[in-house]
Amino acid sequence: MSKADQYHSDPTIRIVTGVCPHDCPDTCSWQVAVDKTSGRAVDIWGHSRHPVTLGRLCGKVDRYLERTYNPARLTTPLKRIGPKGSGQFAPVSWDEAIDDIAARLQVIIREHGAEAVLPYSYAGAMGLLQGEGMASRFFNRMGTSRLARTICSEAGFEGYLYTLGAAEGLEPEDFAHARLILIWGSNTLTSNMHLWPFIQAARKRGARVIVIDPARTRTAKAADEWIPIRPGTDGALALAMMHVIIGEGLHDADYVAAHTLGFDQLAERVQAWTPERAASITGVDARRIRDLAREYATAHPVAIRINYGLQRHRGGGMAVRNITCLPALVGAWRERGGGIQLSASGFFRQMDFDGLYRPDLLGERTPRTLNMPRLGDALSLDPARLARAWYHPRPVDAIPAPAEAGPPVKALVVYNSNPAAIAPDQAAVIAGLAREDLFTVVLEHFQTDTADYADYVLPATTQLEHWDILKPYGTAYLSLNQPAIEPLGESLPNSEIFRRLAAAMGYDEPAFREDDAAILRDLVERQRHPRFEGVTWERLLAEGFVRLNLPQPILPFARGDFPTPSGKCEFYSQRMADDGYDPLPAFTPPMWMEGAEEDQKPGLSKKPGFSAPLVCISPPAHAFLNTSFGAVERLRQRAGEPHLLIHPQDAAARGVEDGDIVQVRNELGGVTLPARVSDGLIPGTVLAPSTWWAKHSPDGRNINQVTAQDETDMGAGAIFFDAVVFIDKMTG
């Protein structure tokens, strides 16, 4: 008997259907059992009828009740009474907090202008309303600086869109029909676990699974083969694969002729990209590159799953573009189970959000946009650094002169994020947050690293306590979240907090008086695109999730019809040329490959020694999801401790043994971690599992001490996996 059946027969329990709000493509539908007498949630499980969730939650969200009822949960507004960073606060009433926040924002706007206020948020809550819905209304009305939310996936999206035109591709269910699956730069079992059953179904039918990754991840261990690759060199591997496929006539000539643009230019370009050349860059043997290309071109159908990790280096956008060319080259789009998936968010690209976000509240104003990974620069009082923080995602986008950068950021409003822990160049971010003249408001569930620097901390509700709608980026199912329990203590939904702030600021537009359910219902009912036919408010209330009106299987590009300017998969992209890029697939080296002598380049060192640098990558720890679950003690115990993985070859060259304490350092800063010697990563690379709260790390700092604010080639994304570091064994 399933949990749902068990509880349905219990008259003391009511079952509420909702959806996970966290940053994962699966966007699981869940059900919550609530005791009718106490109103307390007593159990949570994955919805058995959701075609992707299939009744299972990940090990993190399975502990969601522990997160919601955590003793450390914030349930009353707090006002700072100690130095910034001390975490010393006193409880205050909502009226006092809201009135004082509004008054101080008004003074800042009067003295410096609305652009002196910066909202900072990301994926702590992915819901359309509690994420950016009411917040966008509020900040649009105020006219604050905008935030380019590029920290996760922007580079890969740009490379993908230049090539295919939309973030569309395989659905999870389609992978079950593949004969060969390349999991390229994705740790599926950690970050996308509900895809794995479909991959396993394909394996039962004879499919092979190959993981291409710098580290032998959980997924790599479970696959048929792991191909280690140097960080940031994926684009070179894809070019060499195209060299073999075209050179040996293994491409689908009919599909290429009918549905692609620029094949002749591509063929000429990849002539120089021999497997031997790529091997010297990637660390993958030239013979294996040839065999991989042949396997990929001849196994039908063939699927690729790429994720955001492989684009978190300087050449990330071009790397994703190169890989995205492969399915069209071999005609993989013709068959179910053939193609590629980076994100399925493009299935929702025709969704009308204007009624939710209300861009009309901006009027004629066009505020500056600051780039999320450059928060340290944005919070600096140096005009030159502030100018660098402006969003300039393409080569043709100019950086303003320091005198034209605008006012310094005087107020920071943080929600759904923990920048003190997750943003690059941690020391610069902390220096900015510590400014006494910076007024900081944080909406949070827990006393995070960022909350320690706030002037006010406002207690927000969790997903069990509010309404929302989730637009996934891994499936085609729109999902509704209904509140299962009353808000704990005095906590309020983000939407209500911004409503109260709007009222205190004197904003009297009706947009700030609509209740949550009415806003969400209006969002659903205003959709007019055929993809939303049959997606109704009533169905969402009754069923919890509804699939878009799409064919099944979707087969988005079986007959071409790419949403690019040419209507074809663009091997040659005029838009890229216009934006200042090479219009053909190319190799943009990661930062670590430049600026050093040949014998001192990380991963390529011919003279390894104590002073030789290494490449540091920092994928999320398996037990966490960003920093959202850092307060759950059980998950911290499961994660163990912050640490650094180092290859035996690199450890021996530095006299490091397993368990030794090492300092990981570069020009930005350093962090002290215990070393774990492992052959589960490519030599020349070290790996530090990330998303630890700094306060839970050995020396009060995490690995973002050594990640830079530099940006990717496309989209101005973050380069978390492109850090050059030195490793020093600590003594004494």
Secondary structure, DSSP 4 states (H G I P E B T S, - for coil): --HHHHHHT-TTEEEEEEE--SS-TT--EEEEEEETTT--EEEEEE-TTSTTTTT---TTGGGHHHHHT-TT---S-EEE-S-TTS--EEE--HHHHHHHHHHHHHHHHHHH-GGGEEEEE-TTS--IIIIIIHHHHHHHHHTPPEEE--TTTHHHHHHHHHHHSSS----GGGGGG-SEEEEES--HHHH-GGGHHHHHHHHHTT-EEEEEESB--HHHHHSSEEEE--TT-HHHHHHHHHHHHHHTT-S-HHHHHHHEE-HHHHHHHHTT--HHHHHHHH---HHHHHHHHHHHHHSSSEEEEE-SGGGSSTTHHHHHHHHHHHHHHTTGGGSTT-EEES-SGGGGTT---HHHH-GGGGTT----EEEGGGHHHHT-S-HHHHHHTB---STTSPPPPGGGS-SPP-EEEEES--HHHHSSSHHHHHHHHT-TT-EEEEEESS--TTGGG-SEEEEBP-GGGS-EEE--SSSSEEEEE---SPPSTT-B-HHHHHHHHHHHTT---GGGT--HHHHHHHHHHT--SGGGTT--HHHHHHHSEEE-S--SS--TTTT---SSTTSSEESS-HHHHHTTS-SS------GGGSSS-GGGSTTT-SS--TT--EEEE-PBPTT-STTTTTT-HHHHHHH----EEE-HHHHHHTT--TT-EEEEE-SS-EEEEEEEE-SSB-TTEEE--B---GGGSTTS--GGGS----B-TTTT-B-TT-EEEEEEE---
